[in-house]
């Protein structure tokens, strides 16, 4: 597929998705939404892809929604003829697609990331920031509410107190504060940002089972909504039982004993165990 608002590259089993409207600070559009949803689906279906990196072109990661329509930007009835029963938040569509991923997703935040530029990162599994990055959950300052499922993700990523402090004030903060608040895992010099993200992605690609990673990712995210650790015990037990006799376990143990890199034969696209998925996904009404 040919993309307009993003770029998609695959190298060393790592897909890199670059938000690509540098002259507009990579402001989010409906086209970018659609291209991101398609690109994440493409990466998820490709067994050659073991991890995904998301970054921005130019000096910004994403400056938020494209506000070129002015006051009508968020008036969906006026702009698109939609009603409350038919409208779907575009950022949420991207976040939900990321949430469903079998592949780890790493944000490499190269510059300002505000509004949807910040919230789209929340379902990603690791966030690495340039020392020049800035973040802002600025919705209250624009007269709207948090979107992209961030009222679910943000408190789970950073805790309810920190989530409220950032969203109620709507202020922009730097990468050091983002790290101190648990939003990002690392802050690195700008020149080191993509190398750091790629090093982590290659660590996954070269040393882990695709199926084990897919299961672990979904187990962690899904258990955030569980009401008792017994739910985790149930799915852990099913996973250990299903994978215990798998060819990936045999290869993982053999590679460890022989002190060599593993060559896992199972594929996330075709070899997920029979109990997967174990949840009942809710359909959007």
C-alpha positions in Angstrom: 0.0 0.0 0.0 1.1 3.6 -0.7 0.8 5.9 2.2 0.5 9.7 2.3 0.5 10.8 5.9 2.8 8.1 7.2 5.9 6.1 6.1 6.3 2.3 6.6 9.7 0.6 6.5 10.8 -2.9 7.4 14.4 -3.8 8.2 16.0 -6.4 10.5 12.6 -7.7 11.3 11.5 -4.4 12.8 8.8 -2.3 11.2 9.2 1.5 11.6 6.0 3.6 11.2 6.8 7.3 10.8 4.2 10.0 11.1 5.0 12.0 8.0 3.5 15.5 7.8 6.6 17.3 8.9 5.5 20.7 7.6 2.4 20.4 9.9 4.3 19.0 12.9 2.7 15.6 12.0 -0.8 16.8 13.0 -3.3 14.0 13.1 -5.8 13.7 10.2 -8.5 11.2 9.3 -6.2 9.9 6.6 -3.4 9.4 9.1 -5.9 7.6 11.3 -6.8 5.2 8.5 -3.2 4.7 7.4 -2.1 3.9 11.0 -4.9 1.4 11.5 -3.9 -0.3 8.2 -0.2 -0.2 8.9 -0.6 -1.8 12.4 -2.8 -4.5 10.8 -0.1 -5.1 8.2 2.7 -5.4 10.7 0.6 -7.7 12.9 -0.1 -10.1 10.0 3.5 -10.2 8.8 5.6 -12.9 10.5 8.7 -11.1 9.3 7.8 -8.3 11.7 8.8 -9.0 15.3 8.4 -5.4 16.7 7.1 -2.0 15.6 8.7 1.4 16.2 6.5 4.6 15.9 8.2 7.9 15.5 7.7 11.3 13.8 9.3 13.0 10.8 11.0 16.4 11.4 11.1 18.1 14.7 7.8 16.8 16.2 6.3 13.5 17.1 2.7 14.7 16.6 1.3 18.1 17.5 -2.2 16.7 18.0 -5.3 17.0 15.9 -5.1 19.1 12.7 -6.9 22.3 13.8 -7.1 23.8 10.3 -10.9 23.6 10.4 -10.9 26.0 13.3 -13.9 25.9 15.7 -15.5 23.2 13.5 -12.6 20.8 14.1 -14.5 18.7 16.7 -18.0 19.5 15.5 -18.6 16.2 13.8 -22.3 16.8 13.1 -21.4 20.0 11.2 -18.4 18.6 9.4 -19.4 15.0 8.7 -23.1 14.7 9.4 -22.4 12.3 12.3 -24.5 11.9 15.4 -23.6 10.8 18.9 -24.6 7.3 18.0 -22.5 7.0 14.8 -19.3 9.0 15.6 -16.2 7.1 16.6 -13.2 8.9 17.9 -10.3 8.6 15.5 -7.6 8.4 18.1 -9.5 5.6 19.8 -9.6 3.6 16.6 -5.8 3.7 16.5 -5.4 2.9 20.2 -7.7 0.0 20.0 -5.8 -1.4 17.0 -2.6 -1.1 18.9 -4.2 -2.8 21.9 -5.0 -5.8 19.8 -1.5 -6.2 18.5 0.5 -9.5 18.9 3.7 -7.6 18.2 5.4 -5.2 20.7 5.1 -1.5 19.8 7.8 1.0 20.8 7.2 4.8 20.7 10.4 6.8 19.8 9.2 10.3 20.8 11.5 12.7 18.9 9.8 16.0 19.7 6.5 17.6 20.8 3.7 15.0 21.4 0.5 16.7 22.5 -3.2 15.7 22.4 -3.6 12.6 20.3 0.2 12.7 19.8 0.5 11.8 23.5 -2.6 9.6 23.9 -1.8 7.3 20.9 1.4 6.3 22.7 -0.4 4.9 25.8 -1.3 1.5 24.4 2.3 1.1 23.1 4.5 -1.1 25.2 7.5 1.1 25.7 8.1 4.8 25.3 11.6 6.2 24.7 11.9 10.0 24.5 14.4 12.4 23.1 15.6 15.0 25.6 13.9 17.5 23.3 10.5 15.8 23.5 7.5 17.5 25.2 4.2 16.0 26.2 0.8 17.5 26.9 -2.7 16.1 27.6 -4.1 19.5 26.6 -7.7 18.7 26.1 -9.2 20.8 28.9 -7.4 23.8 27.4 -9.2 23.2 24.1 -12.6 22.7 25.8 -12.8 19.0 25.0 -12.1 15.7 26.9 -9.3 13.1 26.7 -9.7 10.7 23.8 -8.0 7.7 22.2 -9.2 5.5 25.2 -6.8 7.5 27.4 -9.2 7.7 30.3 -8.6 3.9 30.5 -4.9 3.7 29.5 -3.4 6.8 31.2 -4.3 5.9 34.8 -3.1 2.3 34.3 0.3 3.5 32.8 1.1 6.3 35.3 -1.5 6.0 38.2 -4.7 8.0 38.8 -3.0 10.9 40.7 -0.5 11.6 38.0 -3.1 11.1 35.2 -5.4 13.7 36.8 -2.6 16.2 37.5 -1.6 16.2 33.8 -5.1 16.1 32.3 -6.9 18.6 34.6 -4.2 21.2 34.1 -3.7 20.5 30.4 -0.1 21.8 30.7 2.8 20.8 28.5 5.8 19.1 30.3 9.2 18.0 29.4 10.8 14.5 28.9 12.4 14.5 32.3 9.0 15.0 34.0 7.5 12.3 31.7 10.1 9.9 32.9 9.7 10.8 36.5 5.9 10.3 36.2 6.3 6.9 34.6 5.1 7.9 31.1 8.4 7.1 29.4 11.0 4.5 30.2 14.1 6.3 29.0 15.2 9.8 28.0 18.2 9.9 25.5 20.0 12.5 23.4 18.2 13.1 20.1 20.9 11.3 18.1 20.5 8.2 20.3 16.7 8.0 20.0 16.2 5.7 17.1 19.3 3.6 17.8 18.0 3.0 21.3 14.5 2.0 20.1 16.0 -0.3 17.4 18.3 -2.0 19.9 15.4 -2.9 22.1 13.3 -4.1 19.1 16.2 -6.2 17.9 16.6 -7.7 21.4 13.1 -9.0 21.0 13.5 -10.1 17.4 16.7 -12.0 18.0 16.0 -13.8 21.3 12.3 -14.4 21.8 9.5 -16.6 20.7 6.9 -14.7 18.6 4.1 -16.7 20.1 5.3 -16.3 23.7 5.7 -12.6 23.2 2.2 -12.3 21.7 0.7 -14.2 24.6 2.7 -12.2 27.2 1.7 -8.9 25.7 -2.0 -9.7 25.7 -1.9 -11.4 29.1 -0.4 -8.2 30.7 -2.8 -5.8 29.0 -5.9 -7.9 29.5 -5.2 -8.6 33.2 -5.4 -4.8 33.9 -9.1 -5.2 33.9 -9.3 -8.4 35.9 -11.1 -8.3 39.3 -9.0 -11.0 41.0 -5.6 -12.6 40.6 -7.4 -15.9 40.0 -8.1 -14.7 36.5 -4.4 -14.3 35.9 -3.8 -17.8 37.4 -6.3 -19.3 35.0 -4.8 -17.8 31.9 -1.2 -18.4 33.1 -2.0 -22.0 33.6 -3.6 -22.4 30.2 -0.6 -20.7 28.6 2.0 -22.8 30.4 0.1 -26.0 29.6 -0.3 -25.1 25.9 3.2 -23.8 25.3 4.9 -26.5 27.6 4.8 -29.1 24.9 5.4 -26.7 22.0 8.3 -26.7 19.5 9.2 -23.2 20.7 9.9 -24.5 24.2 12.0 -27.3 22.9 14.0 -24.9 20.8 14.3 -22.3 23.6 15.7 -24.9 26.0 18.1 -26.4 23.4 19.4 -22.9 22.4 20.0 -22.1 26.1 21.9 -25.3 26.7 23.9 -25.0 23.5 24.7 -21.4 24.1 23.4 -20.2 20.8 20.7 -17.9 19.4 17.3 -19.6 19.2 15.4 -20.2 15.9 11.8 -20.4 17.1 9.6 -22.2 14.5 6.2 -21.1 15.7 4.5 -18.1 14.0 2.2 -15.6 15.7 0.0 -15.5 12.5 -0.8 -19.2 12.5 0.4 -21.0 15.6 -1.3 -19.3 18.5 -2.6 -22.0 21.0 -6.2 -23.1 20.8 -7.3 -21.1 23.9 -6.4 -17.8 22.3 -8.2 -15.4 22.4 -9.5 -16.3 25.9 -11.6 -13.1 26.4 -14.9 -11.9 25.0 -14.1 -8.7 23.1 -16.8 -6.0 23.3 -18.0 -4.8 19.9 -18.4 -1.1 19.4 -22.1 -0.1 19.4 
